[in-house]
Amino acid sequence: MSWCSPLPTLAETCLANTSGGELWLGVEDDGKASGLHLKHQNTTHLLGLIAEQTTPPLVVSVQQHCIDSVIVAQIIVPRTNTLIATFEGMYLKRRIKNDGTPECIHIDPEDKA
């Protein structure tokens, strides 16, 4: 079962508890640019939203790109040695399933892997 939702905070938390990475908003799984949702077009707001909904606050960077005439956002999650939790207190880790698709799983903060 995947615990990552379309909300950025869960996905960034998953990436923060691995080796960092990128999350693209406005890009579909098949790579097609669909554009940012209206509520994500203010990327400065995204930075604050992610920081305030993670513990300790996760500081990411966001870059906007124009692809196929639509605006998308690249969220860059840094590598960290500190476990990051969601505002609900969940610790998540991103991994690749056997079929090659990504998922986020719960991890025990005592057993950081």
C-alpha positions in Angstrom: 0.0 0.0 0.0 1.4 3.4 -0.9 1.3 6.1 1.7 2.3 9.0 -0.6 -0.6 11.1 -1.6 -0.8 13.9 -4.1 0.0 16.3 -1.4 3.6 17.4 -1.6 4.5 17.1 2.1 4.1 13.3 2.2 6.2 12.8 -0.9 9.0 15.1 0.2 9.0 13.5 3.6 9.5 10.1 1.9 12.3 11.5 -0.2 13.9 13.3 2.9 14.1 9.9 4.7 16.1 8.4 1.8 18.8 10.2 -0.1 16.8 13.2 -1.2 15.6 13.6 -4.7 13.1 15.5 -6.9 9.3 15.7 -7.1 7.8 17.2 -10.2 4.3 18.9 -9.8 2.3 19.3 -13.0 4.0 16.3 -14.7 2.1 13.0 -15.1 3.5 9.6 -14.5 4.0 9.1 -18.2 6.1 12.3 -18.4 3.5 14.5 -20.0 3.4 18.0 -18.7 -0.2 18.8 -17.5 0.7 22.0 -15.6 0.5 23.1 -12.0 -2.8 23.0 -10.2 -4.0 26.5 -9.3 -3.2 26.0 -5.6 0.4 25.1 -6.4 1.2 28.0 -8.8 2.6 30.2 -6.0 5.8 28.3 -5.4 6.8 30.5 -2.5 3.6 29.2 -0.7 4.8 25.7 -1.5 8.0 26.2 0.4 6.2 27.4 3.5 3.5 24.7 3.2 6.2 22.0 3.1 8.2 23.5 6.0 5.2 24.0 8.3 3.8 20.5 7.7 7.0 18.6 8.5 8.9 18.0 11.7 11.6 19.2 11.9 10.7 21.7 9.1 11.9 20.4 5.8 13.6 23.1 3.7 13.3 22.4 -0.1 13.9 24.4 -3.2 11.4 24.9 -6.0 12.1 25.8 -9.6 9.5 26.6 -12.2 9.9 25.3 -15.7 7.8 25.8 -18.8 7.2 22.5 -20.6 4.9 22.2 -23.6 3.5 25.7 -22.9 2.5 24.9 -19.3 4.2 25.7 -16.0 5.5 22.8 -13.9 7.4 22.9 -10.6 10.5 20.9 -9.7 10.8 20.4 -5.9 14.3 19.5 -4.9 14.6 17.6 -1.6 18.0 17.7 0.0 19.7 14.7 1.5 19.5 14.8 5.3 20.7 12.6 8.2 17.8 13.7 10.3 14.5 11.8 10.2 11.6 14.0 9.0 8.1 13.3 10.0 4.8 14.5 8.6 2.7 16.9 10.7 0.7 13.8 11.7 3.9 12.2 13.2 4.4 9.6 10.4 7.9 8.6 9.3 8.0 7.5 5.7 10.6 6.2 3.3 10.5 6.0 -0.5 11.4 2.8 -2.2 11.0 1.1 -5.6 8.6 -1.8 -5.8 9.4 -5.0 -7.8 7.3 -3.7 -10.7 9.5 -0.6 -10.9 7.0 1.9 -9.5 7.8 4.1 -6.4 6.0 3.9 -3.1 6.3 5.3 0.4 6.3 3.0 3.4 6.1 3.6 7.1 9.4 3.3 8.9 10.2 3.1 12.6 12.3 6.1 13.7 14.3 3.7 15.8 15.4 1.7 12.7 16.4 4.4 10.2 17.4 2.5 7.0 
